[in-house]
Amino acid sequence: MSLLSAAHTLVIPIPRHEWAPPAQGLQLDGIHLGPKSELHITVVSGRLGRELSGSLGSGMLDGPVRQVFQSLDWSYERTGRRLLLCKPMLTARHGPTAHSVIECLLMPAMADFHRHLGRWLGRELLVPPPHVTLYVAGRDRGIGVASPAQLRGLCVREIHAGEIPD
């Protein structure tokens, strides 16, 4: 089995017994957000995955890259820090704007893995902020966040305790 999905992504699924998806949608700032049906952490986005596939090839991805991935401790710590994100959509398939509610995580392996990937690609990679998408509107997959700067640009506001169920 290939390290990357058919969409060239690498995600870590979160078991329901560990962290269940929200049971229902919510209204936040006048926006109806639906609950995600499954929770996961995206380690490699489709864009980076396509670059890795093209530059490194399947032998490298399913050999050394997989070995490094499997050697790291992918445990995470929930921070309770939840953010409302907003992104204008550029295609007619989606509404004019996508929204997501995410919870930020602490996950040291994310930076370690991207350092390794950067060495193999011959450049420094930005480290995507570890997070889980909990709710979405306008785009079922949520909003990709490739870097801390991009997260700051997409963030509408921090969601305070009590605004949404735990």
JOGIJO-V96119 format. One record per pair of residues at least 4 apart in sequence whose C-alpha atoms are under 8 Angstrom apart, sorted by the first residue. I is the first residue (numbers start at 1). GAP is how many residues later the second one is. Records with the same first field share a line. If there is no record, write none. Layout:
BEGIN
I = GAP / GAP
END
This chain:
BEGIN
2 = 56 / 59 / 60
3 = 7 / 58 / 59 / 63
4 = 4 / 5 / 6 / 45
5 = 4 / 5
7 = 39
8 = 36 / 37 / 38 / 39 / 40 / 41 / 42 / 45
9 = 33 / 34 / 35 / 36 / 37 / 39 / 40
10 = 32 / 33 / 34 / 35 / 39
11 = 29 / 30 / 31 / 32 / 33
12 = 28 / 29 / 30 / 31
13 = 25 / 26 / 27 / 28
14 = 4 / 5 / 24 / 25 / 26 / 27
15 = 4 / 5 / 24
16 = 4 / 5 / 22 / 23
19 = 20
20 = 18 / 19
21 = 14 / 15 / 16 / 17 / 18 / 113
22 = 13 / 14 / 15 / 112 / 113
23 = 12
24 = 10 / 11
25 = 7 / 8 / 9 / 10 / 110
26 = 6 / 7 / 8 / 9 / 138
27 = 4 / 5 / 6
28 = 4 / 5 / 135
31 = 106
32 = 105
33 = 66 / 67 / 102 / 103 / 104
34 = 101 / 102 / 103
35 = 99 / 100 / 101
36 = 97 / 98 / 99 / 100 / 104
39 = 93 / 94 / 95
40 = 92 / 93
41 = 89 / 90 / 91
42 = 88 / 89
43 = 67 / 85 / 87
44 = 4 / 5
45 = 4 / 99 / 101
46 = 4
47 = 4
48 = 4
49 = 4
50 = 4
51 = 4
52 = 4 / 5 / 9 / 69
53 = 4 / 5 / 8
55 = 66
56 = 4 / 5 / 64 / 65
57 = 4
58 = 4
59 = 4
60 = 4 / 5
61 = 4 / 5
62 = 4 / 5
63 = 4
64 = 4
65 = 4 / 52
66 = 4
67 = 4
68 = 4 / 45 / 48
69 = 44
72 = 37 / 41
73 = 36
74 = 33 / 34 / 35 / 36
75 = 32
76 = 29 / 30 / 31 / 32
77 = 28 / 29 / 30
78 = 25 / 26 / 27 / 28
79 = 24 / 25 / 26 / 27
80 = 23 / 24
81 = 22 / 23 / 77 / 78
82 = 19 / 20 / 21 / 22 / 76 / 77 / 78
83 = 18 / 19 / 20 / 21 / 72 / 73 / 74 / 75 / 76
84 = 15 / 16 / 17 / 18 / 71 / 72 / 73 / 74 / 75
85 = 14 / 15 / 16 / 17 / 58 / 69 / 70 / 71 / 72
86 = 11 / 12 / 13 / 14 / 57 / 68 / 69 / 70
87 = 10 / 11 / 12 / 56 / 67
88 = 8 / 9 / 10
89 = 5 / 6 / 7 / 8 / 9
90 = 6
92 = 4
94 = 4 / 44 / 45
95 = 43 / 44
96 = 42
97 = 41
98 = 38 / 39 / 40 / 41 / 44 / 45
99 = 37 / 38 / 39 / 40 / 43 / 44
100 = 33 / 34 / 35 / 36 / 37 / 42 / 43
101 = 32 / 33 / 34 / 35
102 = 29 / 30 / 31 / 32 / 33
103 = 28 / 29 / 30 / 31
104 = 25 / 26 / 27 / 28
105 = 24 / 25 / 26 / 27
106 = 24
107 = 23
108 = 4
109 = 4
110 = 4 / 17 / 18 / 20
111 = 4 / 16
112 = 4
113 = 4
114 = 4 / 11 / 12 / 13
115 = 4 / 9 / 10
116 = 4
117 = 4 / 8
118 = 4 / 5 / 6 / 7
119 = 4 / 5
126 = 20 / 21
127 = 19 / 20 / 21
128 = 17 / 18 / 19 / 20
129 = 16 / 17 / 18 / 19 / 22
133 = 9
135 = 7
136 = 4 / 5 / 6
137 = 5
139 = 4
145 = 5 / 6
146 = 4 / 5
147 = 4
148 = 4
149 = 4
150 = 4
151 = 4
159 = 4 / 5
END
